[in-house]
Amino acid sequence: MSPYVYLAIAVAAEVVATSSLKAVDGLARPLPLLIVLLGYGLSFWMLTLVLRSIPVGVAYAIWAGLGIVLVSVAAYFLYQQKLDAPALIGIALIVSGVVVIRLFSAVGGH
């Protein structure tokens, strides 16, 4: 399987886990806690598979960058958390950085 499929699974699992953190409510709610633990476990497992063929710096930049963007989107829908213009500009810069790494870096997947 492509390392980018593993990376997509790692990002998705991390987004689910991070988005569930607020619902854990100080460890008072076991189901969200289970989602957090399973999500992070799956995410890090997939990330270890990614690191077999993608350098750690590149993999982490893509994982973290996409995670930031997708968690921000999830928080908007799940918790009605809005982002101001500087936050949106910052997120756009993160996305731009991930695109540059993926498309133009010699270690980004070429």
Buried (B, 14 or more C-beta within 10 A) or exposed (E): EEBBEBBBBBBBBBBBBBBBBEBBEEEEEEEBBEBBEBBBEBBBEBBEBBBEEBEEEBBBBBBBBBBBBBBBBBBEEEEEEEBEEEEEEBBEEBBEEBEEBBEEBEEBBE
